[in-house]
Amino acid sequence: MSSRERVLGRVRRALADVPADAGPYEEAVARDYLREHGQRSVAQTVDLLAENLADYRAAVHRCTEGELPGLLARLLSAHGSRTVVVPPGLPAGWLKAVDATRVHDRVANTPQELDRVDSVVTGCAVAVAETGTIVLDGSPDQGRRRITLVPDHHVCVVRVPDQVVSSVAQALERLDPARPLTWISGPSATSDIELDRVEGVHGPRTLEVVLVSGS
């Protein structure tokens, strides 16, 4: 008997007492869990996002729409960035004060080329306050997944309060599961069995999140 036959045999035995007319899993499992924990105002939800992002060692900045170009220029300059990856749909005005050379997100970009780029600036799809998580879905202002995984410095712009939700459940309602979703909770990091933390193993070593308001 092959491993495949052995596994399928176990599945059949496990399902032997299940009625043939059993309802689908989606109907059998209750979905009455809390959609968010506690009651917060919009401002408190944004504050919670900032707190949890910082707890994950992301650098958090706040500004207005008008202040955004200047802030992005300062962040890239402080990092010493001479090159920056630009998604195709990134608003043109965001980088108008930046002196760094633009590297456009193209199919032809190789991992080696992206590894030589200093920074990447993107928007986001949604941000989750309770978990301090930024979600990218490959939209034009975010670009391909690889441009946010290879460069060592990622600056992500979050529009508040429009793109901020309290919980993962609320975030999932906004996201298309067919899109390439990237969930980011702080800079890339991993720990071994002795809890020695190493950053930058499978993504940017430095994550900066800009919470930008409309006024």
C-alpha positions in Angstrom: 0.0 0.0 0.0 1.4 3.4 -1.0 1.5 6.4 1.3 -1.3 8.0 -0.7 -3.6 5.0 -0.4 -2.9 4.9 3.4 -3.8 8.6 3.8 -6.9 8.3 1.7 -8.0 5.2 3.7 -7.7 7.1 6.9 -9.8 9.9 5.5 -12.5 7.5 4.4 -12.6 5.8 7.8 -12.8 9.2 9.5 -15.8 10.2 7.3 -17.6 6.9 7.5 -20.2 8.1 10.1 -20.8 11.5 8.4 -24.3 11.6 6.8 -24.4 11.9 3.1 -26.5 15.1 3.3 -24.3 16.9 5.8 -24.1 20.6 5.2 -21.0 22.4 3.9 -18.3 23.4 6.4 -19.2 27.1 6.0 -22.7 26.4 7.3 -21.7 23.9 10.0 -19.3 26.3 11.8 -20.8 29.2 13.7 -19.5 32.6 12.7 -20.6 34.4 15.8 -17.2 35.5 17.1 -16.4 39.1 18.0 -15.5 41.2 15.0 -13.5 43.6 17.2 -12.5 43.6 20.8 -13.8 46.5 22.9 -15.3 49.8 21.7 -13.0 52.5 20.4 -13.4 55.7 18.6 -11.8 56.3 15.2 -9.0 58.2 16.8 -8.4 55.5 19.4 -8.3 52.8 16.7 -5.6 54.8 14.8 -3.7 55.3 18.1 -3.8 51.5 18.7 -2.5 50.8 15.3 0.4 53.2 15.9 1.1 51.6 19.3 1.2 48.1 17.9 3.3 49.0 14.9 5.8 50.5 17.2 5.7 47.4 19.5 6.7 45.4 16.4 9.7 47.8 16.0 8.3 49.7 13.0 9.0 53.4 13.0 5.7 55.3 12.9 5.3 58.9 11.6 2.2 61.1 11.3 1.6 63.9 8.9 -1.1 65.6 6.7 -1.4 65.1 3.0 0.4 68.4 2.4 3.3 67.4 4.6 3.7 63.9 3.1 6.2 64.8 0.2 8.5 66.6 2.6 8.4 63.8 5.2 9.1 61.1 2.6 12.1 63.1 1.4 13.4 63.4 4.9 12.9 59.7 5.7 14.7 58.6 2.5 17.5 61.1 3.1 18.0 60.0 6.7 18.3 56.4 5.5 20.9 57.5 2.9 18.8 56.2 0.1 20.2 57.0 -3.4 17.7 54.7 -5.2 14.0 54.0 -4.5 11.6 51.5 -6.1 8.4 53.2 -7.3 5.2 51.2 -7.9 3.4 52.2 -11.2 0.4 53.7 -9.4 2.1 55.6 -6.6 0.7 59.1 -6.6 3.2 61.3 -8.4 3.1 64.0 -5.8 4.3 61.8 -3.0 8.0 61.8 -4.2 8.2 65.2 -5.7 10.6 66.4 -3.0 12.8 63.2 -3.2 16.2 63.4 -4.9 16.8 59.6 -5.0 16.9 57.9 -8.4 13.6 56.2 -9.2 13.6 52.5 -10.1 10.3 51.6 -11.7 8.6 48.3 -10.8 8.9 46.2 -14.0 8.5 42.5 -14.9 12.2 42.5 -15.9 13.5 43.5 -12.5 15.7 40.7 -11.2 16.2 39.9 -7.5 19.8 41.0 -7.8 18.7 44.4 -9.2 16.2 44.9 -6.4 18.8 43.9 -3.8 20.9 46.9 -4.9 18.0 49.3 -4.4 18.1 51.2 -1.1 14.4 51.7 -0.4 10.8 51.2 -1.6 7.8 53.4 -1.0 4.3 52.0 -1.3 0.7 52.6 -0.3 -1.3 49.8 1.4 -4.7 48.0 1.1 -5.7 48.1 4.7 -4.1 48.3 8.2 -5.3 46.3 11.2 -5.1 48.1 14.5 -5.4 45.2 16.9 -2.5 43.3 15.4 -0.4 46.2 14.1 -0.5 44.7 10.6 -0.2 46.3 7.2 -1.7 44.4 4.3 -0.6 44.8 0.7 -2.7 43.4 -2.2 -0.6 44.2 -5.3 -2.6 47.2 -6.3 -1.0 49.9 -8.5 0.2 52.0 -5.5 1.9 48.9 -4.0 3.4 47.1 -7.0 4.5 43.5 -7.2 5.1 41.5 -4.0 8.9 41.2 -4.6 9.6 44.9 -4.5 8.5 45.0 -0.8 10.5 41.8 0.1 13.9 42.4 -1.4 14.9 46.0 -0.7 16.1 46.5 2.9 14.0 49.6 3.7 10.2 49.9 3.2 8.3 53.1 3.7 4.5 52.4 3.7 1.9 55.1 3.6 -1.4 54.4 5.3 -4.4 56.8 4.8 -6.1 57.4 8.1 -8.8 56.8 9.0 -10.0 55.3 5.7 -7.6 52.4 5.5 -7.6 51.5 9.2 -9.8 48.8 10.7 -9.9 47.4 14.2 -9.6 43.6 13.5 -8.5 41.0 11.1 -12.1 40.0 10.5 -12.9 43.6 9.3 -9.8 43.6 7.1 -10.8 40.3 5.4 -14.1 41.9 4.4 -12.2 44.5 2.4 -9.7 42.2 0.8 -10.0 40.1 -2.4 -8.7 36.5 -1.6 -7.8 36.1 -5.2 -5.1 38.9 -5.0 -1.5 38.4 -3.8 -1.9 39.4 -0.2 1.2 40.3 1.9 0.6 40.7 5.7 3.3 42.7 7.4 3.6 43.0 11.1 6.8 45.0 11.7 10.2 44.5 10.0 11.1 41.1 8.8 12.4 39.1 11.8 12.9 35.5 13.0 14.2 33.9 16.1 16.0 30.6 16.8 15.3 28.2 19.7 17.3 30.5 22.0 15.1 33.5 21.0 18.0 35.3 19.3 16.2 37.8 17.1 17.5 38.4 13.6 16.0 41.0 11.3 16.0 41.2 7.5 16.1 37.5 6.8 13.0 37.3 4.5 12.1 40.9 4.0 13.0 44.5 4.8 15.2 45.1 7.9 13.6 48.5 8.4 9.9 49.3 8.2 8.6 52.9 8.4 4.9 53.5 8.4 3.5 57.0 7.6 0.0 57.6 8.9 -1.3 60.4 6.7 -4.5 62.3 7.3 -6.4 64.4 4.8 -6.0 67.7 6.5 
